[in-house]
Amino acid sequence: MRKYSKSTGTSYIVGLHQDIPFDAVEISDECYERVIGNPPPGKVRSHDASGLPILIDPPPFTREQLAVIERLWRDAQINSLRWLRERHQDEVDSARPTTLTAEQSVELLDYVQALRDWPVAPDFPRSECRPAEPSWVAGQTR
């Protein structure tokens, strides 16, 4: 027989485990497999009124958590464009033909600046309002 404790969030096997918490309730093999052994992605464990484990949708991220996520995204975007900016600057500095047009260079710099300004934008941290990458950037190769 298997038991589950709400206070510890752990399952116990009667006869194997010595110290089973007072709040442990019997849990079926099916419930154990579904909730603990093989839960579907995107769900988190909670408990019903009797102390049995159940799966629920995770709570929404807080504004602070979203801000962290967006700053990480922004930093990754800026880092992913560094090579493109540096290549263009190296081409200019060495008086070689540039891969980017003058217009693309300005668009790239404007985009990077918009990324830097993203955390103070009025819609921050709503990911659907992120600065839009110029469409031609994806066609560049490293």
N, C-alpha and C positions, 0 to 999 in steps of 0.2 A: 504494500500500500504506500502511496506517495502522498505527502502533505505539502502544503504551501503556506508560507508565513508572509502576511502583508507587511509586518514590521521590518523584516529582513529582506523581502523580495527574493527569497530563496525557496527552492523545493527541497524536501527531505524525504528519505526513504525510511519508513518505519522498520526497525530491526538493524539497520545499517548505521544510521546517525543516532548518537546518544542524546545530545542536547537539542531537542526540538522545541522551538518557542511556544509559549502558551497560546498564541493566537493562530497557530497553524491549523488549517482546515484541510480535509481530504480533497484531493484534486484527481480528476479522472485522467487516464492516459491520453484520451482524445484532447482534453483541455490543455494538458501539459504540452503535447506536441504542437497544437495550434498556436498557443500563446507564448510558450517559453522555448520549445525545441525548434520551431520553424516558423517564426512570425513573418508575415508579409512585410516587404520593405515599406517604409514610410509610416509605420504605426509605432506607437509607444505603449508600454504596459501601464495599466492602471488597475483598479480593484473595484469589484462590485460591492454591494451592501453587505454581503456575507463574507467578504475577504478573499473571494476567488479572483485570480488574475483575469483581466480582460484587455483587449486591445482597443485603443482609441486613436484618433488623429492627434498629432502633436499640437501643442498650443502654438499660436502664431508667434513669430519672432517679435521681440520688443524693438522699439525704435533704435535703441542702442546697439542691439545685435545686428539689425539691418545696416546701421551705419558702419559697423566693423566690416561686414560683408562687402559693402559698396566700396569702402576704402581699399580693401584687398583687391577687388576687381579693378579699380582705378589704377592702383600701383602696378598690377600685372599688365594692364593695357599700356601704360607708359613704358614699362620695361620691354614689352614686346615690340615697341616702335623705335627703341633706341638705335638699333642697327640701321634702320632706314634713314633716320635723321643723320647719323654719323656718316653713312655712305654718301649721302648728298653733300654734307659739309666737306668731306674729304675730296669729293669730285670738284667742288667749287674751289677749295684751297689749292688744289693741284692744277687748276685751270684745264681740267678735262671736261669733255662733254658730260652733262649731268643726265642721270637716268630719269629724274623727276623734272617736270616742267617747272617754271617759276610759279605758275598757279598752283600746282600740286604741292610745292614746297610751302607756300603760304597756307594752303588748306591743312597740311600736316601740322604745321606750327600752331595754327588756330585750334585744331583738334586737341593737341597736347595741352594747350593752355586751358581749353574747356575741361579737360580731364583734371587738371590741377585745381580748377575752380569748382569742380563738381561738389565737394563737401560743403560749400557755402551757397550752393544754388537753392532757390526756394523749394524745389521739388525733391531735394535730397532727403532721404535715401531711397526714393521710389525707383526701383530698377527699370521700370518701363520709361522713365524720363532721363535715362543716361544720355550723355553726349553721343551723337551718332558719328561713327567712324566714316570717313570718306569712302565711297564705294570702290574706288580704284586701289585702296590699300591692300585688299585681299588678293589682288592680282600680282602683287610684288612677290618676288622670291628672294630667299636669302642666299 
